[in-house]
Amino acid sequence: MTFQELKAAVMGLSVEDQKRLITEVIPTIWSKACLDDQCLLKVRELVDEDTVKKYRAQNMGGI
């Protein structure tokens, strides 16, 4: 299976199965797949973006 086929298959999963992929599969491969700073920075960016989004929603964007 190519990367593009795998990506299409994952994008075709239900939201619940995508969540399971993130919570069950990614932690299993994390220590082998994400060894460089670029990968870690991208993940941090995604997590920080979600954290900020939640904060802005709770505080109405600082209004």
mmCIF file as Biopython writes it, N, C-alpha, C and O atoms, coordinates in Angstrom:
data_model
#
loop_
_atom_site.group_PDB
_atom_site.id
_atom_site.type_symbol
_atom_site.label_atom_id
_atom_site.label_alt_id
_atom_site.label_comp_id
_atom_site.label_asym_id
_atom_site.label_entity_id
_atom_site.label_seq_id
_atom_site.pdbx_PDB_ins_code
_atom_site.Cartn_x
_atom_site.Cartn_y
_atom_site.Cartn_z
_atom_site.occupancy
_atom_site.B_iso_or_equiv
_atom_site.auth_seq_id
_atom_site.auth_asym_id
_atom_site.pdbx_PDB_model_num
ATOM 1   N N  . MET A ? 1  ? 0.848   -1.168 0.000  1.0 0.0 1  A 1 
ATOM 2   C CA . MET A ? 1  ? 0.000   0.000  0.000  1.0 0.0 1  A 1 
ATOM 3   C C  . MET A ? 1  ? 0.896   1.234  0.000  1.0 0.0 1  A 1 
ATOM 4   O O  . MET A ? 1  ? 1.837   1.327  0.788  1.0 0.0 1  A 1 
ATOM 5   N N  . THR A ? 2  ? 0.600   2.169  -0.878 1.0 0.0 2  A 1 
ATOM 6   C CA . THR A ? 2  ? 1.384   3.395  -0.936 1.0 0.0 2  A 1 
ATOM 7   C C  . THR A ? 2  ? 0.919   4.361  0.145  1.0 0.0 2  A 1 
ATOM 8   O O  . THR A ? 2  ? -0.132  4.178  0.758  1.0 0.0 2  A 1 
ATOM 9   N N  . PHE A ? 3  ? 1.725   5.388  0.361  1.0 0.0 3  A 1 
ATOM 10  C CA . PHE A ? 3  ? 1.359   6.409  1.339  1.0 0.0 3  A 1 
ATOM 11  C C  . PHE A ? 3  ? 0.040   7.067  0.963  1.0 0.0 3  A 1 
ATOM 12  O O  . PHE A ? 3  ? -0.815  7.277  1.824  1.0 0.0 3  A 1 
ATOM 13  N N  . GLN A ? 4  ? -0.136  7.395  -0.313 1.0 0.0 4  A 1 
ATOM 14  C CA . GLN A ? 4  ? -1.364  8.060  -0.759 1.0 0.0 4  A 1 
ATOM 15  C C  . GLN A ? 4  ? -2.587  7.169  -0.548 1.0 0.0 4  A 1 
ATOM 16  O O  . GLN A ? 4  ? -3.653  7.657  -0.170 1.0 0.0 4  A 1 
ATOM 17  N N  . GLU A ? 5  ? -2.440  5.879  -0.787 1.0 0.0 5  A 1 
ATOM 18  C CA . GLU A ? 5  ? -3.545  4.941  -0.550 1.0 0.0 5  A 1 
ATOM 19  C C  . GLU A ? 5  ? -3.865  4.863  0.941  1.0 0.0 5  A 1 
ATOM 20  O O  . GLU A ? 5  ? -5.030  4.843  1.337  1.0 0.0 5  A 1 
ATOM 21  N N  . LEU A ? 6  ? -2.839  4.821  1.741  1.0 0.0 6  A 1 
ATOM 22  C CA . LEU A ? 6  ? -3.021  4.773  3.190  1.0 0.0 6  A 1 
ATOM 23  C C  . LEU A ? 6  ? -3.690  6.053  3.685  1.0 0.0 6  A 1 
ATOM 24  O O  . LEU A ? 6  ? -4.612  6.006  4.499  1.0 0.0 6  A 1 
ATOM 25  N N  . LYS A ? 7  ? -3.219  7.192  3.189  1.0 0.0 7  A 1 
ATOM 26  C CA . LYS A ? 7  ? -3.814  8.476  3.572  1.0 0.0 7  A 1 
ATOM 27  C C  . LYS A ? 7  ? -5.290  8.524  3.193  1.0 0.0 7  A 1 
ATOM 28  O O  . LYS A ? 7  ? -6.121  8.953  3.994  1.0 0.0 7  A 1 
ATOM 29  N N  . ALA A ? 8  ? -5.621  8.091  1.987  1.0 0.0 8  A 1 
ATOM 30  C CA . ALA A ? 8  ? -7.018  8.076  1.542  1.0 0.0 8  A 1 
ATOM 31  C C  . ALA A ? 8  ? -7.856  7.152  2.421  1.0 0.0 8  A 1 
ATOM 32  O O  . ALA A ? 8  ? -8.995  7.476  2.756  1.0 0.0 8  A 1 
ATOM 33  N N  . ALA A ? 9  ? -7.301  6.017  2.789  1.0 0.0 9  A 1 
ATOM 34  C CA . ALA A ? 9  ? -8.026  5.075  3.646  1.0 0.0 9  A 1 
ATOM 35  C C  . ALA A ? 9  ? -8.287  5.686  5.020  1.0 0.0 9  A 1 
ATOM 36  O O  . ALA A ? 9  ? -9.388  5.557  5.556  1.0 0.0 9  A 1 
ATOM 37  N N  . VAL A ? 10 ? -7.289  6.344  5.589  1.0 0.0 10 A 1 
ATOM 38  C CA . VAL A ? 10 ? -7.448  6.971  6.904  1.0 0.0 10 A 1 
ATOM 39  C C  . VAL A ? 10 ? -8.468  8.099  6.829  1.0 0.0 10 A 1 
ATOM 40  O O  . VAL A ? 10 ? -9.309  8.234  7.719  1.0 0.0 10 A 1 
ATOM 41  N N  . MET A ? 11 ? -8.403  8.905  5.784  1.0 0.0 11 A 1 
ATOM 42  C CA . MET A ? 11 ? -9.354  10.007 5.640  1.0 0.0 11 A 1 
ATOM 43  C C  . MET A ? 11 ? -10.777 9.487  5.436  1.0 0.0 11 A 1 
ATOM 44  O O  . MET A ? 11 ? -11.738 10.201 5.722  1.0 0.0 11 A 1 
ATOM 45  N N  . GLY A ? 12 ? -10.921 8.273  4.954  1.0 0.0 12 A 1 
ATOM 46  C CA . GLY A ? 12 ? -12.228 7.666  4.750  1.0 0.0 12 A 1 
ATOM 47  C C  . GLY A ? 12 ? -12.801 7.002  5.994  1.0 0.0 12 A 1 
ATOM 48  O O  . GLY A ? 12 ? -13.951 6.562  5.993  1.0 0.0 12 A 1 
ATOM 49  N N  . LEU A ? 13 ? -12.011 6.929  7.045  1.0 0.0 13 A 1 
ATOM 50  C CA . LEU A ? 13 ? -12.491 6.332  8.290  1.0 0.0 13 A 1 
ATOM 51  C C  . LEU A ? 13 ? -13.499 7.244  8.969  1.0 0.0 13 A 1 
ATOM 52  O O  . LEU A ? 13 ? -13.531 8.449  8.722  1.0 0.0 13 A 1 
ATOM 53  N N  . SER A ? 14 ? -14.312 6.660  9.818  1.0 0.0 14 A 1 
ATOM 54  C CA . SER A ? 14 ? -15.221 7.469  10.630 1.0 0.0 14 A 1 
ATOM 55  C C  . SER A ? 14 ? -14.386 8.300  11.603 1.0 0.0 14 A 1 
ATOM 56  O O  . SER A ? 14 ? -13.227 7.977  11.867 1.0 0.0 14 A 1 
ATOM 57  N N  . VAL A ? 15 ? -14.971 9.354  12.125 1.0 0.0 15 A 1 
ATOM 58  C CA . VAL A ? 15 ? -14.269 10.197 13.092 1.0 0.0 15 A 1 
ATOM 59  C C  . VAL A ? 15 ? -13.850 9.365  14.303 1.0 0.0 15 A 1 
ATOM 60  O O  . VAL A ? 15 ? -12.758 9.548  14.839 1.0 0.0 15 A 1 
ATOM 61  N N  . GLU A ? 16 ? -14.704 8.471  14.720 1.0 0.0 16 A 1 
ATOM 62  C CA . GLU A ? 16 ? -14.384 7.616  15.873 1.0 0.0 16 A 1 
ATOM 63  C C  . GLU A ? 16 ? -13.166 6.746  15.583 1.0 0.0 16 A 1 
ATOM 64  O O  . GLU A ? 16 ? -12.294 6.602  16.440 1.0 0.0 16 A 1 
ATOM 65  N N  . ASP A ? 17 ? -13.097 6.164  14.388 1.0 0.0 17 A 1 
ATOM 66  C CA . ASP A ? 17 ? -11.931 5.343  14.039 1.0 0.0 17 A 1 
ATOM 67  C C  . ASP A ? 17 ? -10.681 6.192  13.847 1.0 0.0 17 A 1 
ATOM 68  O O  . ASP A ? 17 ? -9.580  5.730  14.147 1.0 0.0 17 A 1 
ATOM 69  N N  . GLN A ? 18 ? -10.819 7.412  13.359 1.0 0.0 18 A 1 
ATOM 70  C CA . GLN A ? 18 ? -9.670  8.313  13.261 1.0 0.0 18 A 1 
ATOM 71  C C  . GLN A ? 18 ? -9.135  8.633  14.656 1.0 0.0 18 A 1 
ATOM 72  O O  . GLN A ? 18 ? -7.924  8.684  14.872 1.0 0.0 18 A 1 
ATOM 73  N N  . LYS A ? 19 ? -10.041 8.843  15.582 1.0 0.0 19 A 1 
ATOM 74  C CA . LYS A ? 19 ? -9.646  9.108  16.968 1.0 0.0 19 A 1 
ATOM 75  C C  . LYS A ? 19 ? -8.911  7.894  17.545 1.0 0.0 19 A 1 
ATOM 76  O O  . LYS A ? 19 ? -7.898  8.047  18.228 1.0 0.0 19 A 1 
ATOM 77  N N  . ARG A ? 20 ? -9.415  6.708  17.274 1.0 0.0 20 A 1 
ATOM 78  C CA . ARG A ? 20 ? -8.750  5.490  17.752 1.0 0.0 20 A 1 
ATOM 79  C C  . ARG A ? 20 ? -7.357  5.364  17.150 1.0 0.0 20 A 1 
ATOM 80  O O  . ARG A ? 20 ? -6.425  4.937  17.832 1.0 0.0 20 A 1 
ATOM 81  N N  . LEU A ? 21 ? -7.207  5.730  15.883 1.0 0.0 21 A 1 
ATOM 82  C CA . LEU A ? 21 ? -5.900  5.699  15.240 1.0 0.0 21 A 1 
ATOM 83  C C  . LEU A ? 21 ? -4.930  6.615  15.984 1.0 0.0 21 A 1 
ATOM 84  O O  . LEU A ? 21 ? -3.790  6.239  16.260 1.0 0.0 21 A 1 
ATOM 85  N N  . ILE A ? 22 ? -5.397  7.815  16.300 1.0 0.0 22 A 1 
ATOM 86  C CA . ILE A ? 22 ? -4.548  8.779  17.000 1.0 0.0 22 A 1 
ATOM 87  C C  . ILE A ? 22 ? -4.193  8.302  18.402 1.0 0.0 22 A 1 
ATOM 88  O O  . ILE A ? 22 ? -3.049  8.447  18.835 1.0 0.0 22 A 1 
ATOM 89  N N  . THR A ? 23 ? -5.158  7.738  19.111 1.0 0.0 23 A 1 
ATOM 90  C CA . THR A ? 23 ? -4.914  7.366  20.504 1.0 0.0 23 A 1 
ATOM 91  C C  . THR A ? 23 ? -4.293  5.982  20.689 1.0 0.0 23 A 1 
ATOM 92  O O  . THR A ? 23 ? -3.662  5.729  21.715 1.0 0.0 23 A 1 
ATOM 93  N N  . GLU A ? 24 ? -4.460  5.082  19.719 1.0 0.0 24 A 1 
ATOM 94  C CA . GLU A ? 24 ? -3.943  3.726  19.879 1.0 0.0 24 A 1 
ATOM 95  C C  . GLU A ? 24 ? -2.734  3.412  19.001 1.0 0.0 24 A 1 
ATOM 96  O O  . GLU A ? 24 ? -1.783  2.778  19.459 1.0 0.0 24 A 1 
ATOM 97  N N  . VAL A ? 25 ? -2.764  3.852  17.747 1.0 0.0 25 A 1 
ATOM 98  C CA . VAL A ? 25 ? -1.692  3.477  16.815 1.0 0.0 25 A 1 
ATOM 99  C C  . VAL A ? 25 ? -0.509  4.430  16.906 1.0 0.0 25 A 1 
ATOM 100 O O  . VAL A ? 25 ? 0.639   3.993  16.988 1.0 0.0 25 A 1 
ATOM 101 N N  . ILE A ? 26 ? -0.780  5.718  16.894 1.0 0.0 26 A 1 
ATOM 102 C CA . ILE A ? 26 ? 0.319   6.686  16.887 1.0 0.0 26 A 1 
ATOM 103 C C  . ILE A ? 26 ? 1.231   6.519  18.098 1.0 0.0 26 A 1 
ATOM 104 O O  . ILE A ? 26 ? 2.449   6.540  17.920 1.0 0.0 26 A 1 
ATOM 105 N N  . PRO A ? 27 ? 0.724   6.355  19.310 1.0 0.0 27 A 1 
ATOM 106 C CA . PRO A ? 27 ? 1.646   6.140  20.428 1.0 0.0 27 A 1 
ATOM 107 C C  . PRO A ? 27 ? 2.543   4.905  20.253 1.0 0.0 27 A 1 
ATOM 108 O O  . PRO A ? 27 ? 3.669   4.876  20.751 1.0 0.0 27 A 1 
ATOM 109 N N  . THR A ? 28 ? 2.047   3.910  19.557 1.0 0.0 28 A 1 
ATOM 110 C CA . THR A ? 28 ? 2.818   2.687  19.339 1.0 0.0 28 A 1 
ATOM 111 C C  . THR A ? 28 ? 4.010   2.924  18.415 1.0 0.0 28 A 1 
ATOM 112 O O  . THR A ? 28 ? 5.082   2.356  18.626 1.0 0.0 28 A 1 
ATOM 113 N N  . ILE A ? 29 ? 3.827   3.764  17.386 1.0 0.0 29 A 1 
ATOM 114 C CA . ILE A ? 29 ? 4.912   3.989  16.424 1.0 0.0 29 A 1 
ATOM 115 C C  . ILE A ? 29 ? 5.714   5.257  16.708 1.0 0.0 29 A 1 
ATOM 116 O O  . ILE A ? 29 ? 6.717   5.516  16.043 1.0 0.0 29 A 1 
ATOM 117 N N  . TRP A ? 30 ? 5.285   6.039  17.676 1.0 0.0 30 A 1 
ATOM 118 C CA . TRP A ? 30 ? 5.884   7.337  17.957 1.0 0.0 30 A 1 
ATOM 119 C C  . TRP A ? 30 ? 7.400   7.279  18.145 1.0 0.0 30 A 1 
ATOM 120 O O  . TRP A ? 30 ? 8.127   8.051  17.520 1.0 0.0 30 A 1 
ATOM 121 N N  . SER A ? 31 ? 7.871   6.398  18.975 1.0 0.0 31 A 1 
ATOM 122 C CA . SER A ? 31 ? 9.309   6.374  19.302 1.0 0.0 31 A 1 
ATOM 123 C C  . SER A ? 31 ? 10.183  5.994  18.115 1.0 0.0 31 A 1 
ATOM 124 O O  . SER A ? 31 ? 11.376  6.298  18.112 1.0 0.0 31 A 1 
ATOM 125 N N  . LYS A ? 32 ? 9.619   5.338  17.113 1.0 0.0 32 A 1 
ATOM 126 C CA . LYS A ? 32 ? 10.392  4.960  15.924 1.0 0.0 32 A 1 
ATOM 127 C C  . LYS A ? 32 ? 10.239  5.984  14.803 1.0 0.0 32 A 1 
ATOM 128 O O  . LYS A ? 32 ? 11.181  6.214  14.044 1.0 0.0 32 A 1 
ATOM 129 N N  . ALA A ? 33 ? 9.075   6.593  14.693 1.0 0.0 33 A 1 
ATOM 130 C CA . ALA A ? 33 ? 8.766   7.423  13.533 1.0 0.0 33 A 1 
ATOM 131 C C  . ALA A ? 33 ? 9.078   8.906  13.721 1.0 0.0 33 A 1 
ATOM 132 O O  . ALA A ? 33 ? 9.365   9.598  12.744 1.0 0.0 33 A 1 
ATOM 133 N N  . CYS A ? 34 ? 9.030   9.394  14.920 1.0 0.0 34 A 1 
ATOM 134 C CA . CYS A ? 34 ? 9.168   10.838 15.137 1.0 0.0 34 A 1 
ATOM 135 C C  . CYS A ? 34 ? 10.426  11.120 15.955 1.0 0.0 34 A 1 
ATOM 136 O O  . CYS A ? 34 ? 10.358  11.419 17.147 1.0 0.0 34 A 1 
ATOM 137 N N  . LEU A ? 35 ? 11.564  11.018 15.293 1.0 0.0 35 A 1 
ATOM 138 C CA . LEU A ? 35 ? 12.838  11.198 15.984 1.0 0.0 35 A 1 
ATOM 139 C C  . LEU A ? 35 ? 13.479  12.559 15.755 1.0 0.0 35 A 1 
ATOM 140 O O  . LEU A ? 35 ? 14.388  12.937 16.493 1.0 0.0 35 A 1 
ATOM 141 N N  . ASP A ? 36 ? 13.034  13.294 14.760 1.0 0.0 36 A 1 
ATOM 142 C CA . ASP A ? 36 ? 13.687  14.555 14.436 1.0 0.0 36 A 1 
ATOM 143 C C  . ASP A ? 36 ? 12.888  15.750 14.963 1.0 0.0 36 A 1 
ATOM 144 O O  . ASP A ? 36 ? 11.699  15.643 15.264 1.0 0.0 36 A 1 
ATOM 145 N N  . ASP A ? 37 ? 13.570  16.875 15.063 1.0 0.0 37 A 1 
ATOM 146 C CA . ASP A ? 37 ? 12.952  18.085 15.597 1.0 0.0 37 A 1 
ATOM 147 C C  . ASP A ? 37 ? 11.781  18.563 14.747 1.0 0.0 37 A 1 
ATOM 148 O O  . ASP A ? 37 ? 10.798  19.068 15.288 1.0 0.0 37 A 1 
ATOM 149 N N  . GLN A ? 38 ? 11.867  18.417 13.433 1.0 0.0 38 A 1 
ATOM 150 C CA . GLN A ? 38 ? 10.802  18.881 12.555 1.0 0.0 38 A 1 
ATOM 151 C C  . GLN A ? 38 ? 9.488   18.163 12.870 1.0 0.0 38 A 1 
ATOM 152 O O  . GLN A ? 38 ? 8.429   18.790 12.913 1.0 0.0 38 A 1 
ATOM 153 N N  . CYS A ? 39 ? 9.558   16.877 13.085 1.0 0.0 39 A 1 
ATOM 154 C CA . CYS A ? 39 ? 8.357   16.102 13.418 1.0 0.0 39 A 1 
ATOM 155 C C  . CYS A ? 39 ? 7.800   16.550 14.770 1.0 0.0 39 A 1 
ATOM 156 O O  . CYS A ? 39 ? 6.596   16.766 14.908 1.0 0.0 39 A 1 
ATOM 157 N N  . LEU A ? 40 ? 8.659   16.686 15.745 1.0 0.0 40 A 1 
ATOM 158 C CA . LEU A ? 40 ? 8.212   17.103 17.074 1.0 0.0 40 A 1 
ATOM 159 C C  . LEU A ? 40 ? 7.605   18.509 17.049 1.0 0.0 40 A 1 
ATOM 160 O O  . LEU A ? 40 ? 6.598   18.760 17.711 1.0 0.0 40 A 1 
ATOM 161 N N  . LEU A ? 41 ? 8.207   19.415 16.298 1.0 0.0 41 A 1 
ATOM 162 C CA . LEU A ? 41 ? 7.679   20.772 16.199 1.0 0.0 41 A 1 
ATOM 163 C C  . LEU A ? 41 ? 6.299   20.791 15.546 1.0 0.0 41 A 1 
ATOM 164 O O  . LEU A ? 41 ? 5.428   21.557 15.957 1.0 0.0 41 A 1 
ATOM 165 N N  . LYS A ? 42 ? 6.100   19.957 14.539 1.0 0.0 42 A 1 
ATOM 166 C CA . LYS A ? 42 ? 4.795   19.894 13.869 1.0 0.0 42 A 1 
ATOM 167 C C  . LYS A ? 42 ? 3.717   19.400 14.821 1.0 0.0 42 A 1 
ATOM 168 O O  . LYS A ? 42 ? 2.611   19.940 14.849 1.0 0.0 42 A 1 
ATOM 169 N N  . VAL A ? 43 ? 4.036   18.382 15.592 1.0 0.0 43 A 1 
ATOM 170 C CA . VAL A ? 43 ? 3.065   17.855 16.554 1.0 0.0 43 A 1 
ATOM 171 C C  . VAL A ? 43 ? 2.777   18.900 17.622 1.0 0.0 43 A 1 
ATOM 172 O O  . VAL A ? 43 ? 1.624   19.087 18.011 1.0 0.0 43 A 1 
ATOM 173 N N  . ARG A ? 44 ? 3.807   19.576 18.094 1.0 0.0 44 A 1 
ATOM 174 C CA . ARG A ? 44 ? 3.606   20.626 19.100 1.0 0.0 44 A 1 
ATOM 175 C C  . ARG A ? 44 ? 2.721   21.738 18.539 1.0 0.0 44 A 1 
ATOM 176 O O  . ARG A ? 44 ? 1.844   22.250 19.235 1.0 0.0 44 A 1 
ATOM 177 N N  . GLU A ? 45 ? 2.952   22.106 17.288 1.0 0.0 45 A 1 
ATOM 178 C CA . GLU A ? 45 ? 2.138   23.132 16.629 1.0 0.0 45 A 1 
ATOM 179 C C  . GLU A ? 45 ? 0.670   22.719 16.596 1.0 0.0 45 A 1 
ATOM 180 O O  . GLU A ? 45 ? -0.209  23.537 16.869 1.0 0.0 45 A 1 
ATOM 181 N N  . LEU A ? 46 ? 0.399   21.476 16.268 1.0 0.0 46 A 1 
ATOM 182 C CA . LEU A ? 46 ? -0.980  20.985 16.225 1.0 0.0 46 A 1 
ATOM 183 C C  . LEU A ? 46 ? -1.624  21.016 17.604 1.0 0.0 46 A 1 
ATOM 184 O O  . LEU A ? 46 ? -2.777  21.424 17.745 1.0 0.0 46 A 1 
ATOM 185 N N  . VAL A ? 47 ? -0.891  20.591 18.610 1.0 0.0 47 A 1 
ATOM 186 C CA . VAL A ? 47 ? -1.425  20.570 19.974 1.0 0.0 47 A 1 
ATOM 187 C C  . VAL A ? 47 ? -1.636  21.993 20.472 1.0 0.0 47 A 1 
ATOM 188 O O  . VAL A ? 47 ? -2.674  22.297 21.059 1.0 0.0 47 A 1 
ATOM 189 N N  . ASP A ? 48 ? -0.658  22.868 20.244 1.0 0.0 48 A 1 
ATOM 190 C CA . ASP A ? 48 ? -0.781  24.255 20.680 1.0 0.0 48 A 1 
ATOM 191 C C  . ASP A ? 48 ? -1.959  24.944 20.001 1.0 0.0 48 A 1 
ATOM 192 O O  . ASP A ? 48 ? -2.683  25.706 20.641 1.0 0.0 48 A 1 
ATOM 193 N N  . GLU A ? 49 ? -2.156  24.684 18.716 1.0 0.0 49 A 1 
ATOM 194 C CA . GLU A ? 49 ? -3.261  25.288 17.980 1.0 0.0 49 A 1 
ATOM 195 C C  . GLU A ? 49 ? -4.593  24.885 18.596 1.0 0.0 49 A 1 
ATOM 196 O O  . GLU A ? 49 ? -5.488  25.717 18.746 1.0 0.0 49 A 1 
ATOM 197 N N  . ASP A ? 50 ? -4.725  23.612 18.954 1.0 0.0 50 A 1 
ATOM 198 C CA . ASP A ? 50 ? -5.958  23.139 19.577 1.0 0.0 50 A 1 
ATOM 199 C C  . ASP A ? 50 ? -6.152  23.781 20.953 1.0 0.0 50 A 1 
ATOM 200 O O  . ASP A ? 50 ? -7.270  24.148 21.316 1.0 0.0 50 A 1 
ATOM 201 N N  . THR A ? 51 ? -5.078  23.915 21.708 1.0 0.0 51 A 1 
ATOM 202 C CA . THR A ? 51 ? -5.156  24.522 23.031 1.0 0.0 51 A 1 
ATOM 203 C C  . THR A ? 51 ? -5.590  25.979 22.930 1.0 0.0 51 A 1 
ATOM 204 O O  . THR A ? 51 ? -6.450  26.431 23.686 1.0 0.0 51 A 1 
ATOM 205 N N  . VAL A ? 52 ? -4.993  26.710 21.993 1.0 0.0 52 A 1 
ATOM 206 C CA . VAL A ? 52 ? -5.340  28.120 21.806 1.0 0.0 52 A 1 
ATOM 207 C C  . VAL A ? 52 ? -6.779  28.263 21.342 1.0 0.0 52 A 1 
ATOM 208 O O  . VAL A ? 52 ? -7.489  29.161 21.794 1.0 0.0 52 A 1 
ATOM 209 N N  . LYS A ? 53 ? -7.215  27.392 20.449 1.0 0.0 53 A 1 
ATOM 210 C CA . LYS A ? 53 ? -8.590  27.448 19.947 1.0 0.0 53 A 1 
ATOM 211 C C  . LYS A ? 53 ? -9.580  27.294 21.106 1.0 0.0 53 A 1 
ATOM 212 O O  . LYS A ? 53 ? -10.568 28.024 21.181 1.0 0.0 53 A 1 
ATOM 213 N N  . LYS A ? 54 ? -9.318  26.362 21.989 1.0 0.0 54 A 1 
ATOM 214 C CA . LYS A ? 54 ? -10.195 26.124 23.135 1.0 0.0 54 A 1 
ATOM 215 C C  . LYS A ? 54 ? -10.195 27.344 24.066 1.0 0.0 54 A 1 
ATOM 216 O O  . LYS A ? 54 ? -11.246 27.762 24.553 1.0 0.0 54 A 1 
ATOM 217 N N  . TYR A ? 55 ? -9.004  27.909 24.306 1.0 0.0 55 A 1 
ATOM 218 C CA . TYR A ? 55 ? -8.891  29.092 25.159 1.0 0.0 55 A 1 
ATOM 219 C C  . TYR A ? 55 ? -9.665  30.265 24.565 1.0 0.0 55 A 1 
ATOM 220 O O  . TYR A ? 55 ? -10.400 30.951 25.276 1.0 0.0 55 A 1 
ATOM 221 N N  . ARG A ? 56 ? -9.501  30.496 23.261 1.0 0.0 56 A 1 
ATOM 222 C CA . ARG A ? 56 ? -10.203 31.607 22.603 1.0 0.0 56 A 1 
ATOM 223 C C  . ARG A ? 56 ? -11.716 31.431 22.684 1.0 0.0 56 A 1 
ATOM 224 O O  . ARG A ? 56 ? -12.449 32.396 22.899 1.0 0.0 56 A 1 
ATOM 225 N N  . ALA A ? 57 ? -12.171 30.210 22.514 1.0 0.0 57 A 1 
ATOM 226 C CA . ALA A ? 57 ? -13.609 29.949 22.588 1.0 0.0 57 A 1 
ATOM 227 C C  . ALA A ? 57 ? -14.135 30.225 23.988 1.0 0.0 57 A 1 
ATOM 228 O O  . ALA A ? 57 ? -15.217 30.789 24.152 1.0 0.0 57 A 1 
ATOM 229 N N  . GLN A ? 58 ? -13.368 29.828 24.993 1.0 0.0 58 A 1 
ATOM 230 C CA . GLN A ? 58 ? -13.798 30.019 26.378 1.0 0.0 58 A 1 
ATOM 231 C C  . GLN A ? 58 ? -13.758 31.497 26.777 1.0 0.0 58 A 1 
ATOM 232 O O  . GLN A ? 58 ? -14.560 31.941 27.599 1.0 0.0 58 A 1 
ATOM 233 N N  . ASN A ? 59 ? -12.839 32.248 26.204 1.0 0.0 59 A 1 
ATOM 234 C CA . ASN A ? 59 ? -12.659 33.653 26.572 1.0 0.0 59 A 1 
ATOM 235 C C  . ASN A ? 59 ? -13.124 34.614 25.494 1.0 0.0 59 A 1 
ATOM 236 O O  . ASN A ? 59 ? -12.781 35.795 25.523 1.0 0.0 59 A 1 
ATOM 237 N N  . MET A ? 60 ? -13.886 34.127 24.562 1.0 0.0 60 A 1 
ATOM 238 C CA . MET A ? 60 ? -14.454 34.921 23.483 1.0 0.0 60 A 1 
ATOM 239 C C  . MET A ? 60 ? -13.397 35.759 22.769 1.0 0.0 60 A 1 
ATOM 240 O O  . MET A ? 60 ? -13.640 36.918 22.434 1.0 0.0 60 A 1 
ATOM 241 N N  . GLY A ? 61 ? -12.245 35.181 22.544 1.0 0.0 61 A 1 
ATOM 242 C CA . GLY A ? 61 ? -11.197 35.867 21.789 1.0 0.0 61 A 1 
ATOM 243 C C  . GLY A ? 61 ? -10.611 37.067 22.509 1.0 0.0 61 A 1 
ATOM 244 O O  . GLY A ? 61 ? -10.045 37.944 21.855 1.0 0.0 61 A 1 
ATOM 245 N N  . GLY A ? 62 ? -10.722 37.142 23.818 1.0 0.0 62 A 1 
ATOM 246 C CA . GLY A ? 62 ? -10.142 38.227 24.592 1.0 0.0 62 A 1 
ATOM 247 C C  . GLY A ? 62 ? -11.029 39.459 24.685 1.0 0.0 62 A 1 
ATOM 248 O O  . GLY A ? 62 ? -10.578 40.520 25.117 1.0 0.0 62 A 1 
ATOM 249 N N  . ILE A ? 63 ? -12.280 39.323 24.284 1.0 0.0 63 A 1 
ATOM 250 C CA . ILE A ? 63 ? -13.208 40.475 24.346 1.0 0.0 63 A 1 
ATOM 251 C C  . ILE A ? 63 ? -13.534 40.800 25.779 1.0 0.0 63 A 1 
ATOM 252 O O  . ILE A ? 63 ? -14.295 41.731 26.044 1.0 0.0 63 A 1 
#
